[in-house]
Amino acid sequence: MYESEALWRDVDAYFVATLIEEDDALVEARESGRLTTMPRAEVAPNQGKLLALLAQVANATRILEFGTLAGYSTIWLARAVGEHGLVTTLELEEQNAAVARANLERAGVSHRVEIIVGPAAESAQRLIAAGAEAYDFVFIDADKPSNPDYLRAALQLSHLGSLIIIDNVVRNGAVVDADSQDERVRGVRAALDDIAKDPRLEATSLQTVGSKGWDGFTLIRRAS
């Protein structure tokens, strides 16, 4: 097992060194995760690039992100939307938002990012109540017990053809345990059940291994 985990990290390191160009702003944002309330919780560099590529394939100019932390994934997404795009990112802790603001400024994308501080479900409801323009792409990477709430809000804040990604759905394999008492696992499973029951949605989930361990994500498209 440990040999496999070491190999996963080595493979990720090779892919990143070969294919992913992290400039100083991205490196500093990733490393500054240690200053947040959840150190080392940001996506890996190759995952950040995947998010950016998916956003570009979707021609996304408006992105909603649940969970900011140090703003590492936010930078990838802000660069993907282009100069006239917008990323709205929802962050619970002001401590994390402050770190993110500095990183976004350093990356030169702060003018296309709106950070909203407070409980993400409440912030999303305020966007809905205010009649916010629909988002083309939604990235859900916040507290896992609230995934069903975030998914419901994402569906109200998106449109036909929007992409929604839910991160960290494998939980080192714990997702298969229907009797799990872990609220994070229960939140993931509840969101997946909601997706499966919703005729508007097309979705798949993929397992991943790498520098972030054994995990995965769910990719959802609003088909109607």
C-alpha positions in Angstrom: 0.0 0.0 0.0 2.7 2.5 1.0 4.7 1.6 -2.1 1.6 2.3 -4.2 1.0 5.7 -2.6 4.7 6.7 -3.2 4.3 5.6 -6.8 1.1 7.6 -7.2 3.0 10.7 -5.9 5.9 10.1 -8.3 3.6 9.7 -11.3 1.8 12.9 -10.4 5.1 14.7 -10.1 6.1 13.4 -13.5 2.9 14.6 -15.1 3.1 18.0 -13.5 6.8 18.4 -14.4 6.0 17.4 -18.0 2.7 19.0 -18.8 1.7 21.6 -16.1 3.2 25.1 -16.1 2.9 26.5 -12.6 4.2 30.1 -12.4 5.4 31.7 -9.2 1.9 33.0 -8.3 0.4 29.5 -8.5 3.3 28.0 -6.5 3.0 30.6 -3.8 -0.8 30.1 -3.6 -0.4 26.4 -3.3 2.3 26.7 -0.6 0.3 29.4 1.3 -2.3 26.7 2.0 -0.4 26.1 5.2 -1.8 29.5 6.4 -5.4 28.4 6.0 -7.7 26.5 8.3 -7.2 23.4 6.1 -3.5 23.0 5.1 -2.8 20.9 2.1 -6.4 20.7 1.1 -6.1 22.5 -2.2 -6.4 20.5 -5.5 -3.2 19.2 -7.0 -1.6 21.1 -9.9 -2.8 18.6 -12.5 -6.3 18.7 -11.1 -6.2 22.5 -11.2 -5.2 22.3 -14.9 -8.1 19.9 -15.5 -10.5 22.3 -14.0 -9.2 25.1 -16.2 -9.4 22.9 -19.3 -13.0 21.8 -18.5 -14.0 25.4 -18.0 -12.5 26.4 -21.3 -14.1 23.5 -23.2 -17.4 24.6 -21.7 -16.7 28.2 -22.8 -17.4 29.3 -19.3 -17.2 33.0 -18.5 -19.1 32.8 -15.2 -17.9 30.3 -12.6 -19.2 29.7 -9.1 -16.8 28.0 -6.6 -17.9 26.6 -3.2 -14.7 26.7 -1.0 -11.9 29.1 -1.6 -9.2 28.4 1.0 -5.9 30.0 -0.3 -7.4 30.6 -3.8 -5.3 28.0 -5.6 -8.1 26.5 -7.7 -9.6 30.0 -7.9 -6.6 31.2 -9.8 -6.8 28.4 -12.3 -10.5 29.1 -12.9 -10.0 32.9 -13.0 -7.4 32.5 -15.7 -9.7 30.1 -17.6 -12.6 32.6 -17.8 -10.5 35.2 -19.5 -10.1 38.9 -19.0 -13.9 39.7 -19.1 -15.0 36.6 -17.1 -16.0 36.3 -13.4 -15.4 33.8 -10.7 -17.6 34.0 -7.6 -16.0 32.0 -4.8 -17.7 31.3 -1.5 -15.5 31.0 1.6 -16.5 30.4 5.2 -13.5 31.8 7.0 -12.2 35.4 6.7 -8.7 34.0 7.6 -8.8 32.0 4.4 -10.3 34.8 2.3 -7.5 37.1 3.4 -4.9 34.6 2.2 -6.8 34.1 -1.1 -7.0 37.9 -1.7 -3.3 38.2 -1.5 -2.7 35.3 -3.8 -5.3 36.5 -6.4 -3.7 39.9 -6.4 -0.2 38.4 -6.9 -1.6 36.3 -9.8 -3.1 39.4 -11.5 -6.7 38.1 -11.4 -8.3 39.8 -8.4 -10.3 42.0 -10.7 -12.2 39.1 -12.1 -12.9 37.3 -8.7 -15.5 38.0 -6.2 -15.0 36.5 -2.7 -18.1 36.2 -0.6 -17.3 35.4 3.1 -19.8 33.4 5.2 -21.5 30.0 5.2 -21.6 29.0 1.6 -25.1 27.7 1.6 -26.4 31.0 3.0 -24.2 33.0 0.5 -25.6 30.9 -2.4 -29.2 31.5 -1.2 -28.5 35.3 -1.2 -27.2 35.0 -4.8 -30.4 33.2 -5.7 -32.6 35.7 -4.0 -30.8 38.5 -5.7 -31.5 37.0 -9.1 -27.8 36.4 -10.0 -27.1 35.6 -13.6 -26.7 31.9 -14.1 -23.2 30.4 -14.0 -21.7 28.3 -16.7 -19.5 26.2 -14.4 -19.8 25.3 -10.8 -17.0 23.7 -8.7 -18.1 22.3 -5.3 -15.2 21.7 -3.0 -16.3 22.8 0.5 -17.5 20.9 3.6 -18.8 17.5 2.4 -21.8 17.1 4.7 -23.4 20.1 2.9 -22.9 18.7 -0.6 -26.6 18.1 -1.1 -27.3 21.8 -0.2 -24.6 23.0 -2.5 -25.9 20.9 -5.3 -29.4 22.2 -5.0 -28.1 25.8 -5.0 -25.9 25.0 -8.0 -28.9 23.8 -9.9 -30.7 27.1 -9.2 -27.7 29.1 -10.2 -26.9 27.3 -13.4 -28.4 26.8 -16.8 -28.9 24.2 -19.6 -25.5 23.0 -20.5 -23.7 24.1 -17.3 -21.1 21.8 -15.9 -21.0 21.1 -12.1 -18.0 19.3 -10.5 -18.1 17.8 -7.0 -14.7 17.1 -5.6 -13.5 14.5 -3.1 -16.3 11.9 -3.6 -14.3 8.7 -3.0 -13.1 9.3 0.5 -10.4 6.6 0.3 -13.1 4.1 -0.7 -15.4 4.9 2.2 -18.1 6.1 -0.2 -19.2 2.5 -0.8 -20.2 2.1 2.9 -24.0 2.6 3.0 -24.0 2.4 6.8 -21.2 4.9 7.3 -21.7 7.3 10.2 -19.1 9.7 8.8 -21.0 12.9 7.9 -18.6 13.6 5.0 -19.4 10.2 3.4 -23.1 10.6 4.1 -23.0 14.0 2.4 -21.3 12.6 -0.7 -23.7 9.7 -0.9 -26.7 11.9 -0.5 -25.6 14.2 -3.3 -24.9 11.3 -5.6 -28.4 9.9 -4.9 -29.9 13.3 -5.7 -28.0 13.4 -9.0 -29.2 9.9 -9.9 -32.8 10.8 -9.3 -32.8 14.1 -11.2 -33.8 13.6 -14.9 -32.2 17.0 -15.7 -28.7 15.7 -15.0 -26.2 13.6 -16.8 -23.2 12.5 -14.6 -20.3 10.2 -14.0 -17.8 9.8 -11.2 -14.2 8.9 -11.6 -11.6 7.6 -9.1 -8.3 9.2 -9.0 -4.9 8.4 -7.4 -2.0 10.7 -7.0 -0.4 13.3 -4.8 -3.8 13.8 -3.1 -4.1 10.1 -2.3 -7.1 7.9 -3.4 -10.1 10.1 -4.2 -12.1 11.2 -7.2 -14.7 13.6 -8.5 -18.2 13.7 -10.0 -18.8 15.5 -13.3 -22.3 16.7 -14.0 -23.9 18.3 -17.0 -27.3 20.0 -16.9 -29.0 18.3 -19.9 -32.4 20.1 -19.3 
